[in-house]
Amino acid sequence: MLTKNIKEMKAVIDAHRAADLLLQGTYYEKDTGRGCFVGCLVKGNGVPEIAVKYGIPEPVTRILEHVFENLPFSEAADFFSEIPRAIGKDGKDLSRVIWLFVAEMLQEMPWKITAEMQTVINGVNLLVSGGDWLEHEANDAAYAAMRFDNPIAAHIAFFAANNQPYGICAAATSAIRVHEKGAELERQRASILRLLRDAK
């Protein structure tokens, strides 16, 4: 999957901002035309439609949505505008962006790295490099991380095993809870935008 219609995406976002149609906490209000990050782009709550329309993988969209919903509104609106500018053009492959984002999140965890955490880190590094982390190995790593009370690593491993985009948001939310919220959210915002810019 490659990015597409990014100029259109930028125009839609700019128009929604200019008309003061952005909101948080609700996907889309049909009667007013107001919507959140997803709602403004697809006129509904269809996160998978963003992949079809703009070539942005669903896990990446889930992280963008997560950051948008957790920032203060004025910052969220700016973040929304930055997304197509960070992507920059059609034809970019964003498939590894999520694993790079996750790898950075793991590096920022405040806990001592245990053997269980290292297994998750190794699995994610394998995915970053384009390799395969076998489903049963990722599931085993997730259960081990849960036993050692590491929700971030557990959510990441479950996401890797089952390809459930909500899992990555759960990991990002857990990271906000164990760090100082504002600083961690800003780190996530900066990280995802940089990774979108750097993607080829």
Secondary structure, 3 states (H helix, E strand, C coil): CCCCCHHHHHHHHHHHHHCCCECCCCCEECCCCEECHHHHHHCCCCHHHHHHHHCCCHHHHHHHHHHHHHCCHHHHHHHHHHHHHHHCCCCCCCCCHHHHHHHHHHHCCCCCCCHHHHHHHHHHHHHHCCCCCCHHHHHHHHHHHHHCCCHHHHHHHHHHHHCCHHHHHHHHHHHHHHCCHHHHHHHHHHHHHHHHHHCC
